[in-house]
Amino acid sequence: MKRVIRLVSFILLFSSATGSILAEQKVVINKQGTVRGRIVDGSKQILPGASIYIDKLHTGVTSDINGFYTLPNLDPGTYTLKVSYVGYDPVLINITIPEGKTLEKDVVMKEGVELQEVVIGGALQGQNRAINAQKSNLGITNIVSADQVGKFPDSNIGDALKRISGINVQYDQGEARFGQVRGTSADLSSVTINGNRVPSAEGDTRNVQLDLIPADMVQTIEVNKVITPDMDADAIGGSINLVTKNSPYKRIISATAGSGWNKVSEKAQTNLGFTYGDKFFNDKLGLIVSASYQYAPSGSDNTEFEWGQTDAGELYLKNYEIRQYYVTRERQSYSAALNWDITSNHKLFFKGIFNNRNDWENRYRTTLKDLNKKSVDNTADVRIQTKGGTPDNKNARLEQQRTMDFTLGGEHLLGKVSVDWNVSYAKASEERPNERYIDYVLKKQKFTPDLSDLRKPYYSPQSGYSMTLDNTFSLKEVTEEQEDIQEKDFKLNLNLELPLRKGEFGNKLKFGGKLVAKSKDKDKDYYEYEPLNEDGFDISSFTNIVSQNRDGFMPGDKYKAGSFISKDYLGNLDLNNSSLFKKTQTLEEIAVGFNAKETVTAGYLRFDQNLGKKWKMMAGVRLENTHIKYSGMNYDANKDELTHTAESKKSYLNVLPSLLVKYDANDELKVRASFTNTISRPKYSALIPNVNITKDDEISMGNPDLDATISYNLDLSADYYFKSIGLVSAGVFYKRINDFIVDQRISDYVYNGETYQKFTQPKNAGNADLLGVELGYQRDFGFIAPALKHFGFYGNYTYTYTRVSDFNFEGRENESGLRLPGSPKNTANASLYYERSGLNVRLSYNYASAFIDEMGKTKFEDRYYDAVNYLDLNASYTFAKHYTFYVEANNLLNQPLRYYQGSKDLTAQVEYYGVKMNAGFKINF
């Protein structure tokens, strides 16, 4: 509450100061006027990034992401307004500025030669809008418009992001889930909706699940690689901003209907979408509503291994798993935006988006548990496990993740001062109701290993031993758990902008404040069920065995998933019937719960200065004060005791300066340089002040004393924009990252006089230097020969070099050559396209090299995310301007998700998803 009072006082103070300025300059303000409006093309599509300039005054602005522009504080009189946009003919308009009033002036631009043959909604037009918006920005950004997203076969935002320079994505069940920017882990970047950070539905992390949001629900994707003082500073890699759809210039209606197929599930998919937008009450009120629905049965074939090594260097397996997944994902997304022009100087807006993803999963897992535990004798316990749920959830584990963001805001022109504000509420949640497991075990079975191919190790039972479920197995456990995770954010934001001087050396001052109050709660309940008549239960279970062996198991035909207790039998067990089962709560599983509260109070000052016609400079500083309160639970397996921790509190202040410079060598060549200072706050789970001692003689601790990771960033880039549509870009960047965080793992750890086999705790592990190079090129081939103008290329490449220094990881302090976790060395995208007379065909390739994902006790135990190569193909045909057929094929190379341990050949996990096909029909009016 104190911070709210402080921020309100801060706002009132600035408002008072603004009022004083207005009072002192009242005579001048009454004489000056404003021109504002929107830039659109001949089909009434908005044009972001257009240049609006008055030569007589040497002053100008660019249109924002929604095509709006405002030129304030103009002396009454007649001027010539020049509007420029790559790919369009320049427009010259004579305007007369009224005294003390605002002139509304929309501008309609005509397509140039390059666009005249392009069908409305084509990839070339979408590319052109993105290039113009990118060209006008002061900082280094990459922008993808909705039109461009629609020309790639991407079902969610994560898949769309992988097309952008410097972006790598990590996958879950064949879909992009987390985004990594410029060689940094997903923890070091932020995802925002309309500039506000999105809360995370994951329990332990701040990472946002990009597969929650369908690709067709956003208007624009902005990747800000340089952070300015008026942006949240928690974005070391960069900030991924999702701009939701805004009210259109004219009425629009669009709809999509499609279906698809997946190799594993062999079931049909459903894809539906709808958007309606219009203006009402003499164009004073704008409205747009959108809905998207996707239903996608799929699955995956999986093997997982854990490797060990003897003192003599002999390799062996410690665990061996074969998994068959069947997953059905249902996405529902709804958004709405309202814009009310109260007067020409005062606007209100509302934006809201709601996303829901239901993920039903059945997993069938055969495990050789504790393989070679005491000696390398190839002995293991065989575990056969079915994962499911209750009948009301399709007898599958349901993971329901939701995100929502609702924002109310306003834009006001008060004389010389522009004011914008917004209040927002956001929530993310994850619920897992009635998640069930049934596990049978057959102990001390002997196997014959085949390690001739380390990428595909294989163990087969010796004569007289088995790994196939039958009545020789005994019940290990039946469990059911509930999990509820919620993160809630309340945000209050105010920005004021005061122009100080017009002309070639014009400048302006921008300042403001932001309050973010958030909470994160994780609760889990877990029970084990013991049948009162175990013999009768086993007989019943063994009559409900089903084979999950599938022809064409993608990790290799030699692997067989095996036979399992059926999901229907598991789902229909009456577990809470006390006459059938004894129910016992498992305290060790409950101990993962926590409660967190975090308040960030921020203020900033930004000064923009024109240094003649060619140079622009921005200097500023942002202050962010973070106050946290965390509590969790301690568990001691030796006593089977669960206790609540005391509340841990901490506050810290970050002062974050920045300096950006842009040089417009000419209309085609733009050079940018910058210094910025950014942060990344620790994961929620890392800050819990807990101690958990498990039955497996392991101990894990949180670390409430963790410091935020700090980065000092230098950037230099040059973009050349062709007179025809396209650009070539090159840039270098450097980051000095201090106090990055990893989970430290130690063997034989002593705590309170007791020695534990394994100890785990997050810690500030050291510092790192990151140096990178970015290259990009996009253009049609018309410059080679006119006949090739309908063919084009879109490509980018990023190289990053990282080195860790001052490594504070017990047992590994003297290692050299360590790379920063989560940092691929190379990422690349390439896309060849053909577009003519409504036909659009695109072949797209994406590559990212391997990177270290998790650090182990030794280098041998480090876990790496392996290199990926994705190839996608899509085609569409638009006719009569409004109707489009499309077909898409994803993952043509059947790229698996693969992790390896220590060295590239030691597979830790490999998971195949197969090729996905989609086709459908779209209409646009």
PyMOL commands that set and color helices and strands:
alter all, ss='L'
color gray80, all
select helices_A, chain A and resi 2-24+26-31+55-57+123-136+146-150+157-161+186-188+210-212+215-217+391-393+534-542+567-571+587-590+685-687+781-783+786-788+859-861
alter helices_A, ss='H'
color red, helices_A
select strands_A, chain A and resi 33-41+51-54+59-62+68-74+77-84+91-97+102-104+107-109+141-145+167-172+175-181+190-193+196-197+218-224+239-244+252-262+268-280+285-309+315-343+346-369+379-388+397-414+417-450+458-461+474-501+507-531+545-547+563-565+581-585+594-611+615-631+633-636+641-644+648-664+669-680+691-693+698-701+709-721+726-751+754-780+791-805+826-836+839-848+851-854+863-865+868-879+883-890+897-901+907-912+916-924
alter strands_A, ss='S'
color yellow, strands_A
deselect
rebuild
show_as cartoon
